[in-house]
């Protein structure tokens, strides 16, 4: 646990000291939400039908900015070998980076959600249910994104390969279920009403975390 905590604090300190990725996330989030707002302002369209896809599209594509450099910067700055030679397990590296990515992405998602409510005049849903859904969705996003970031860091054009590998898997698992549950919440449903989607997302959270734990030794060993 001490090793995980150390990696976590290191990653958090780097993220908030070098605000390039955070600034990119915030800028892209505002641009995506604003683009949808102006696009649908000239169309007679129910906001409830498009609210959840806009939110999760913003979370998904903006979040990849913060996942991309997670392992790549270790290679570029020459700290990867030192990290691997440290008396800690590779799984500690994975979980430390996972927790830092989860926290950073979650905070940025909450900012994006605030921007969404600023741009779109829509009734406030059950915020507790919405926040729980965002949290469990972000766990799966960060878990899978972390392991794919480690895989793509060893490939040429890793910034391109990350979304290529991540989008097909995450889109047809967590994102579709999260959009469905979020739509119901915006229509007035509560957490109990979306338990089927919640259980489905939690199942993939466990699967993705297990995959990361089982594969990280092989990936970092290469």
C-alpha positions as CSV (number, residue, x, y, z in Angstrom):
1,X,0.0,0.0,0.0
2,X,2.9,2.4,0.7
3,X,4.2,1.8,-2.8
4,X,0.8,2.5,-4.3
5,X,0.5,5.6,-2.3
6,X,3.9,6.8,-3.3
7,X,3.2,6.3,-7.1
8,X,-0.2,7.9,-6.6
9,X,1.2,11.0,-5.0
10,X,4.0,11.2,-7.6
11,X,1.5,11.1,-10.5
12,X,-0.8,13.6,-8.9
13,X,2.0,16.0,-8.2
14,X,3.2,15.7,-11.9
15,X,-0.3,16.3,-13.2
16,X,-1.0,19.4,-11.2
17,X,2.5,20.8,-11.7
18,X,2.5,20.3,-15.4
19,X,-1.0,21.5,-16.3
20,X,-0.8,20.9,-20.1
21,X,-2.9,17.8,-20.1
22,X,-5.5,19.3,-17.7
23,X,-5.7,22.5,-19.8
24,X,-6.2,20.4,-22.9
25,X,-8.9,18.4,-21.3
26,X,-10.7,21.5,-20.1
27,X,-10.4,23.3,-23.4
28,X,-11.6,20.2,-25.4
29,X,-14.5,19.7,-23.0
30,X,-15.7,23.3,-23.4
31,X,-15.3,23.1,-27.2
32,X,-17.3,19.8,-27.4
33,X,-20.2,21.0,-25.2
34,X,-20.3,24.4,-26.9
35,X,-20.3,22.8,-30.4
36,X,-23.2,20.6,-29.4
37,X,-25.1,23.5,-27.9
38,X,-24.8,25.7,-30.9
39,X,-25.5,22.8,-33.3
40,X,-28.7,21.9,-31.6
41,X,-29.8,25.5,-30.9
42,X,-31.2,25.7,-34.5
43,X,-32.9,22.4,-34.3
44,X,-36.2,21.7,-32.6
45,X,-34.9,18.8,-30.5
46,X,-35.6,17.5,-27.0
47,X,-32.5,18.1,-24.8
48,X,-33.4,15.0,-22.8
49,X,-32.6,12.8,-25.8
50,X,-29.2,14.2,-26.3
51,X,-28.0,15.1,-22.8
52,X,-26.5,11.8,-21.8
53,X,-24.7,11.2,-25.2
54,X,-23.2,14.7,-25.0
55,X,-22.0,14.2,-21.4
56,X,-20.3,10.8,-22.0
57,X,-18.8,11.8,-25.4
58,X,-17.2,14.7,-23.6
59,X,-16.0,12.5,-20.8
60,X,-14.7,9.9,-23.1
61,X,-12.8,11.8,-25.7
62,X,-11.5,14.5,-23.3
63,X,-10.4,11.9,-20.8
64,X,-8.0,10.3,-23.3
65,X,-5.8,13.4,-23.1
66,X,-5.0,12.6,-19.4
67,X,-4.4,8.9,-20.1
68,X,-2.0,9.3,-23.0
69,X,1.2,10.4,-21.2
70,X,0.8,8.1,-18.1
71,X,3.5,5.7,-19.2
72,X,4.9,7.5,-22.2
73,X,6.5,10.2,-20.1
74,X,8.3,7.5,-18.1
75,X,10.0,6.4,-21.3
76,X,10.7,9.9,-22.6
77,X,12.2,11.1,-19.4
78,X,14.2,8.0,-18.8
79,X,12.5,7.2,-15.5
80,X,11.0,3.9,-16.6
81,X,14.1,1.8,-15.8
82,X,14.5,3.3,-12.4
83,X,10.8,2.7,-11.6
84,X,11.1,-0.9,-12.6
85,X,14.3,-1.4,-10.6
86,X,12.6,0.0,-7.5
87,X,11.8,-2.7,-4.8
88,X,8.1,-2.6,-5.6
89,X,5.8,-4.8,-7.7
90,X,4.6,-3.8,-11.1
91,X,1.0,-4.1,-9.9
92,X,1.8,-1.3,-7.4
93,X,2.8,0.8,-10.3
94,X,-0.4,0.0,-12.1
95,X,-2.7,0.7,-9.2
96,X,-0.9,3.9,-8.2
97,X,-1.2,5.2,-11.7
98,X,-4.8,4.0,-12.0
99,X,-5.8,5.8,-8.8
100,X,-4.2,9.1,-9.9
101,X,-5.8,8.8,-13.4
102,X,-9.1,8.1,-11.8
103,X,-9.0,11.1,-9.4
104,X,-7.8,13.5,-12.1
105,X,-10.4,12.3,-14.7
106,X,-13.2,12.4,-12.1
107,X,-12.4,15.9,-11.1
108,X,-12.3,17.1,-14.7
109,X,-15.5,15.2,-15.5
110,X,-17.3,17.1,-12.6
111,X,-16.1,20.3,-14.2
112,X,-17.4,19.2,-17.6
113,X,-20.7,18.4,-16.0
114,X,-20.9,21.9,-14.5
115,X,-20.1,23.4,-17.9
116,X,-22.9,21.2,-19.4
117,X,-25.5,22.6,-17.1
118,X,-24.3,26.1,-17.8
119,X,-24.7,25.6,-21.6
120,X,-27.9,23.5,-21.5
121,X,-31.0,24.6,-19.6
122,X,-32.2,21.3,-18.4
123,X,-33.9,20.1,-15.2
124,X,-31.5,18.9,-12.5
125,X,-31.8,15.1,-12.2
126,X,-31.1,12.9,-9.2
127,X,-27.5,14.1,-8.6
128,X,-26.6,11.3,-6.2
129,X,-27.5,8.6,-8.8
130,X,-25.7,10.6,-11.5
131,X,-22.5,11.0,-9.5
132,X,-22.5,7.3,-8.5
133,X,-22.9,6.4,-12.2
134,X,-20.0,8.8,-13.2
135,X,-17.8,7.3,-10.5
136,X,-18.2,3.7,-11.4
137,X,-18.0,4.5,-15.1
138,X,-14.7,6.4,-14.5
139,X,-13.3,3.4,-12.6
140,X,-13.7,1.2,-15.7
141,X,-12.4,4.0,-18.0
142,X,-9.3,4.6,-15.9
143,X,-8.6,0.9,-15.4
144,X,-8.8,-0.1,-19.1
145,X,-7.2,3.2,-20.2
146,X,-4.3,2.7,-17.9
147,X,-3.4,-0.8,-19.2
148,X,-3.9,0.3,-22.9
149,X,-1.7,3.4,-22.2
150,X,1.0,1.0,-21.0
151,X,0.7,-1.1,-24.1
152,X,0.6,1.8,-26.5
153,X,3.6,3.6,-24.9
154,X,5.9,1.1,-26.5
155,X,4.4,1.6,-30.0
156,X,5.2,4.3,-32.5
157,X,2.6,7.0,-32.7
158,X,1.3,6.0,-29.2
159,X,-1.0,9.1,-29.1
160,X,-2.9,7.6,-32.1
161,X,-2.8,4.0,-31.0
162,X,-4.4,4.8,-27.6
163,X,-7.8,5.8,-28.9
164,X,-7.6,3.2,-31.7
165,X,-7.3,0.4,-29.0
166,X,-9.5,2.0,-26.4
167,X,-12.5,3.3,-28.3
168,X,-13.9,-0.1,-29.6
169,X,-13.6,-1.8,-26.2
170,X,-14.9,0.9,-24.0
171,X,-17.6,2.2,-26.3
172,X,-19.4,-1.2,-26.5
173,X,-19.1,-1.9,-22.8
174,X,-19.2,0.9,-20.3
175,X,-20.1,3.9,-22.4
176,X,-23.3,2.4,-24.0
177,X,-24.5,1.3,-20.5
178,X,-23.6,4.6,-19.0
179,X,-25.5,6.5,-21.7
180,X,-28.6,4.4,-21.2
181,X,-28.6,4.8,-17.4
182,X,-27.9,8.5,-17.7
183,X,-30.8,9.0,-20.1
184,X,-33.1,7.3,-17.6
185,X,-31.8,9.5,-14.7
186,X,-32.4,12.7,-16.7
187,X,-35.9,11.4,-17.4
188,X,-36.5,11.2,-13.6
189,X,-35.2,7.8,-12.7
190,X,-33.3,7.1,-9.5
191,X,-30.4,4.8,-8.7
192,X,-32.6,1.8,-8.0
193,X,-34.2,2.2,-11.4
194,X,-30.9,1.8,-13.2
195,X,-29.4,-1.0,-11.2
196,X,-29.2,-3.3,-14.2
197,X,-26.8,-0.8,-15.9
198,X,-24.9,-0.2,-12.7
199,X,-24.3,-3.9,-12.2
200,X,-23.2,-4.3,-15.8
201,X,-20.7,-1.4,-15.5
202,X,-19.4,-2.8,-12.1
203,X,-18.8,-6.1,-13.7
204,X,-16.6,-4.6,-16.4
205,X,-14.9,-2.5,-13.7
206,X,-13.8,-5.7,-12.0
207,X,-12.9,-7.3,-15.3
208,X,-10.7,-4.4,-16.5
209,X,-9.0,-4.1,-13.1
210,X,-8.3,-7.8,-13.1
211,X,-6.9,-7.6,-16.7
212,X,-4.6,-4.8,-15.6
213,X,-3.4,-6.7,-12.6
214,X,-2.7,-9.9,-14.5
215,X,-1.1,-8.3,-17.6
216,X,1.0,-5.4,-16.1
217,X,4.0,-7.7,-15.3
218,X,4.1,-8.9,-18.9
219,X,3.6,-5.4,-20.4
220,X,6.2,-3.6,-18.3
221,X,8.5,-6.6,-18.5
222,X,8.8,-6.0,-22.3
